[in-house]
Amino acid sequence: MKINEWPRHGIQALWAFFTNSHVSGFVTGKIYTGKLKNVCVPGLNCYSCPGATGACPIGSFQAVIGSWNFKMAYYIVGFLIFIGALLGRLVCGFLCPFGLIQDLLNKIPFPKKIRTFRGDKLLRKLKYVILLVFVVLMPYFCKLICPAGTLEGGLPLVLLNKSMRSAVGWLYVWKNTILVITIILSIIIYRPFCKYICPLGAFYSVFNKVSVFRYRVDAE
């Protein structure tokens, strides 16, 4: 049975606009730094996006891990646990702007969409490795991997800000390569970043079986 997903996409779009409503940032090429930036949003939404009014929980966690700012670290971890226990991975389906982008990309016609493949279940474990290695042990996920940050933050800032363009180097090229691969794969495979890479989804998935709100399938 084919399910009409547009009502869900409407919620995604409204939330994406709400959390990126600093419209003037897209005109000036400057990042919003007001008090709202001290508050984390539930989904993966880059702090460096010119329109972002809140902070990405993964980026925030990386910023304080290993520092003496224990209060902030406890706040971020507590926030993630609270959201995970309340919503689980419903966040991924309804409140993540990068999830919406992948959903829309997957609607682009392609001769052969890939639903599953050999090794798919094993590859889904990769996001837990990325969470442990590139977020907790070596906090370089945002700097080296995150395609959401490149799309929402890196590209707009480089296009809108002359000083940013002068700082472009190999890292920018590397991250844009990851973004292009993610876009191509998203057309062919449903939400490849969410399935195999996203450390935030990995964290929330731990709470799937105990979260207050979660997906249930009506067999009839």
Secondary structure, 3 states (H helix, E strand, C coil): CCCCCHHHHHHHHHHHHHCCCCCHHHHHCCCCCCHHHHCECCCCCCCCCCCCCCECHHHHHHHHCCCCCHHHHHHHHHHHHHHHHHHCCHHHHHCCHHHHHHHHHHCCCCCCCECCCCCHHHHCCHHHHHHHHHHHHCCCHHHHCCHHHHHHHHHHHHHHCHHHHCCCCHHHHHHHHHHHHHHHHHHHECCHHHHHCCHHHHHHHCCCCCCCCCCCCCCC
